[in-house]
Amino acid sequence: MAFQINELLPANGAGLAPMAGVTDAAMRLLCHEQGSAWAVSEMLSAKGWVFSGGKNRAANDLLARLPGEGVVGLQLFGSDPETIAEAARRLWGRGFQFFDLNFGCPAPKITGNGEGSAMMRDPAQIGRIVRALADATPLPVTAKIRSGWDEGHINAAEVARICEENGASAITVHARTRMQQYAGEADWRVIAEVKRAVSIPVFGNGDVRGGADALRMIDETGCDAVVVGRAAQGNPWIFREIAASLRGERIDPPTPDERVGMAVRHFELERQLYGEKLAVLQMRKHIAWYVHGMRGASRFRETVNALESGEAVLAALREFARNQ
């Protein structure tokens, strides 16, 4: 039996949002171990994949999986329906459980090409893309959208209905406009509006920073689950916290030793994926997130950013932990 989107809705009810340069296999595995119900990969350019013939090394790194990962969706972006469909036909056997379409990225280099959240200005084309992808693959199709392009054009409910009509199995709503980028407060009323507009599952995204936020979002919007993005950076335990909150329980935050220990494990997974040189570079941002707020964190970040070998990074982490 094919994978069903409703399988993403267990009691813990929280997924890991796609984040470019962040949600690789290492990050996804650690979040899964802490209770995330699913994760979505970094976004992959459908056009880049098709035109390169699948020979782009960075794209192939993005497709890497690790043993023990849970349910993962592969996120594609683009503006041409047939190119996205062709990419999916080439990629659906790579071990991902569903495809996710990116209609939410606000980065100028993406929107400048008419992709990502720029698609929110063309709901009809979004519908054509969803239909093309749904027809091209046996896997479920989901879409991540924003509230709209700007405050004067809040059209998430319209776009969600079009996605549903064209074969989408679920919708994730980041309750900010493209013009907001990641600033200001997310307007959860938009998530509630989308939930009323469609019958497929709706996942809420924006300003979920812990278990209490997750409970409040579900209560205020009626969304089927929450999606966590930036709050999971350096904090995979947020999924454990959300799961506990949904059970009516409380858990202690991770100790300094646990935080540093997770950073060490994260580095070892990155090294397994990419080799030592790239892992050292990749981990600089992750280590900064793991140690944020700890004693001496600012100076420690500067130290780590100057290191070039894996053993030096590990030694620095162990020394930092001893001084907490």
Secondary structure, 3 states (H helix, E strand, C coil): CCCCHHHHCCCCCEEECCCCCCCCHHHHHHHHHCCCCEEECCCEEHHHHHHHCCCCHHHHHHCCCCCCCCCEEEEEECCCHHHHHHHHHHHCCCCCCEEEEEECCCCHHHHCCCCHHHHHHCHHHHHHHHHHHHHHCCCCEEEEEECECCCCCECHHHHHHHHHHCCCCEEEEECCCCCCCCCCCCCHHHHHHHHHHCCCCEEEECCCCCHHHHHHHHHHHCCCEEEECHHHCCCCCHHHHHHHHHCCCCCCCCCHHHHHHHHHHHHHHHHHHHCHHHHHHHHHHHHHHHHCCCCCHHHHHHHHHCCCCHHHHHHHHHHHHHCC
